[in-house]
Amino acid sequence: MGEMINLDAYLQRIDFSGSPAADLDSIKKLVARHTRAISFENLNPFFGWPVEIDLPAVERKLVHSRRGGYCYEQNTLMQALLESLDVPVTPLAARVLWQAPEDSTPAQSHMMLRAEIGGKPYLVDVGFGVQTPTAPLRLDTEAPQDTPHGCYRVLQADGEFLVQVALPGSWAPIYRFDLQRQAPDDYKMFNWYCSTHPDSHFTRDLIATRPVESGRYTLHNNKLTFYPLDGPKRESSVAGPEELRRQLRDVFDIELPDSDVVTWSFSALFAGTDGPVP
């Protein structure tokens, strides 16, 4: 077991009442509360700020500073939570296939977790953005699995697992992975690429997502989209930097500091300016 989470502060952050336990019902509630309270977002890479993924730094940002984060932050926090409940956890890495050909083999760039819950193997992932599963997924069945925000299935072949999400009329691949445990230094390398490399979409585009009871919000640069549980998506354009800050606060519950970097980056986004903050 690694470093211990500040459990009381975390539970207050996700508005979890009562004492969490290692049973499936409790962990389902924790995953649901976590994904709704702590938005997926990549603002640090977008601003050119470092992304620290050790547990104390993740807690400072996601719990105490009321920020969100991406997979290495979100699932580091979830791993510490599960370990505090004595749930056996294996940190894993996946090759992202979302919106890519199913037979492609991109580099491993996504962190998620295998958890042993009630003697059964589950995939727990609170950090995949727009297609984050908002409930644990069984790894020992290929049957469709309903969650509060979509239906998923986990296929197995040649020692690998393929996670898919149900779209109207089809199944779309999300990512592929095996059960090889990843070390902290592995994630440091993955995180360095995702948060600093000019080819990483996290350094180029502003992204935020948050599930709510009635659906899921996503923000991609200046486009805000709501995907209801039923019915067509609704899209709108964010008018400018001040509205963008308001949407991040009101829709995604992200508190940003007053900073010249934030001001410049948001202005550059609407001006169509590329390149790092000077």
Protein Blocks (a to p, Z undefined) as FASTA:
>chain_A
ZZdddfklmmmmnopgcjddfbfklmmmmmmmmmmmmccdfklmmnopacdfbfklmmmm
mmmnopacdfklmmmmmmmmmmmnopacdddddddfehpafkbccddfbdcddddeehia
cdddfbgojmlcfbdcdfkbcbdcddfbbcdddddeehiacdddddehiacdfbdcdfbd
cdfklmmmmmmmmmmpmklmklmpccdddddfklccddehjaccdddfbdcddddddfbl
klmmmmmmmmnopacdddfklmmmmmmmmnopacddZZ
